[in-house]
Amino acid sequence: MRCIFCKCNSSSSMSREHIIPESFGNKEHTLPPGVVCDKCNNYIGRKVEKPLLDSPYFKEQRFKMSVPSKENKIPMIGGIHLQSRTLIELMKRSDEDGISIGAAPGEDESQWIQALTEQKNGTLIIPIVSPPNDYVISRFIAKVGLEVLASRLIKVEGGLDEVVDKPELDDLRSYVRIGTPGRVWQYSCRSLYPPDFLFTEQGEVFEVLHEYDILVTESFEFYIVVALFGVEYVLNLGGREIDGYHEWLRNHNARSPLYVNRNAQL
């Protein structure tokens, strides 16, 4: 077996690769050991996934939706108590436990407590945070794309070898493994639904933290389509242009490829 990223022999690798990180609520969509070698698995975790997971934007999304990390901890978010000018942290163990508020490390907690004692009401300001930069997002989506492609071909005889040996994927493979900070792989981004939107399908009501699919256009371009907390990201697996996806949208009334053939109600 060879790694889909570095192409080296990965037969002795032990790590299972999560297509979507556990810290985004994914427990079941994984690749068996060897599809991604241990070295690439560790590198991707540190250099591709961690910058995204540690960004204030995705920490806030995970906090709002009570999504724990693989260490079973929901990330904290920061703010300020206006009356005492104290930096505070909001934390919770689960939805059932509610939100706890405390002074941030290094802050004078007594000043905050005094303000709370003297005033019945107070104002907490939670800053609006922006998504991570395009390089962080596109590199992560590229990683997901290659792994989703591998997951679709893993049961096909010679399928993984096809992914490894496909020269059209080498540029994207290098983008994930090595990166090109000065040259961002173009992608599309748009909001599909609120993070806490309730879907209805066959009488069942549920929330969706993440979902993905491969879109193959009439011109035989392959696009990875990923939704994270209601935001759709689309990236061309075979090149840096996404004109083919925009054309596909025009021909399908701007409906997401994730829902074109599904009955789930948006």
Secondary structure as UniProt FT lines:
FT   TURN            4..6
FT   TURN            11..12
FT   STRAND          17..18
FT   HELIX           22..24
FT   STRAND          30..31
FT   TURN            33..34
FT   HELIX           38..44
FT   HELIX           45..49
FT   HELIX           50..53
FT   HELIX           56..64
FT   TURN            65..66
FT   TURN            70..71
FT   STRAND          77..81
FT   TURN            82..85
FT   STRAND          86..91
FT   TURN            95..97
FT   STRAND          100..103
FT   TURN            105..106
FT   HELIX           109..118
FT   STRAND          124..125
FT   HELIX           134..153
FT   TURN            154..155
FT   TURN            157..158
FT   HELIX           159..165
FT   HELIX           167..169
FT   HELIX           170..177
FT   TURN            181..182
FT   STRAND          188..191
FT   TURN            195..196
FT   STRAND          199..201
FT   TURN            202..203
FT   STRAND          204..206
FT   STRAND          210..216
FT   TURN            218..219
FT   STRAND          222..228
FT   TURN            229..230
FT   STRAND          231..236
FT   HELIX           243..251
FT   TURN            252..254
FT   TURN            257..261
//
